[in-house]
């Protein structure tokens, strides 16, 4: 099911819309804010993972535009820091390979 979502044309559209709406990393850990830098978003992360909540796969409020470094941290389960630049008020669901 997860691969079916990721490979769908619907996901590609929603992913493109999310990156267009938030082209910079949403800085879930506050790293960019601390360094006073920005990073381009290359990944779209599901806050509630696809395996646990496939019903939220295409829900914009469940998506976060992130750079590759932040996406890796999210996948490893690094704790999210809520900040003005981060929409993630809740920690992401761990899930290997979630995007």
N, C-alpha and C positions, 0 to 999 in steps of 0.2 A: 504494500500500500504506500509506504513512504517513497519508494523509488517512482511509483506511478505518479505521485503528486509532483515530485521534483522534475520529472520528465514531461510534465503536461504543458501544453501551450497556455493554459490558464495561469499556472505558476509563473511562467516566463513573463506574462503580461503584468501580473501583480508585483513580481519582483522589480520589473522595470519601473512601474509606477512608484514603488517605495523608494528606489534609488533616486528617481527624479524629484520626489518630494523632499528627500533627505540625502543629498549627495555627499555629505560629510559624515564621518564616523560619529555616531551618537554617544561615544565616549562612556561606556557603561562603568568603567573603573575610575574615571576622573584623571586618567593618565595624561591625556592631551591638555586638559584644563590646567593641571599642575605644571606642565612644561610650556604652557602658553603657546600651544601649537594646534594645528588641525591635521586631519588625515582624510583622504578620500575614501569613501565607503566602497569596498570591493565585494562585500558579502551581505546577504540579508539573513538575519538570524531569527528563528522562531523562539520567542520568549518561553512559551509553553511548547515543549517539543512535539514534533510530529507523531512520534510513537504514542505519546500519552494523550495528545489532544489533536487528532487529525481533523476534527471539526473546526479548528481555528487556523487551519493551514493557509487560508486566503484572507484572513482578517487583519486589516492594516494595524490595528492596535496591538496585535500580537507579534508584530514584526519590528526589527531593529536593524537599521543600516549601520554596518560596522566595517572597520578596516580588518585586514587579515590578522594582525597581531591581537586585536581585541576579540575577534571571532575565535581564535585559538584559546584565549583565556576563558571565554564562555564555554567552550567545549570541554575544557579541563575542569570546569566547575568553580572557577575563581569567583569570589563573592562580588556581586554588583554593588556599586556605591551610587545611591540616588543623589543626583546633582541637578542643577538647573539645565545642564546640557544633555542629560540622560533621561529618556522616557521610562527607563526600567525601574519601576517602583518595587517590583517583585523580582526575586532571583530567577534566573532561567532554569528550566528543567534540564538536568544533565541528559545528554544523549549523544553517543558517539556518532559523528557524521551529520548531526543536525545542522541545517543551514537556514 
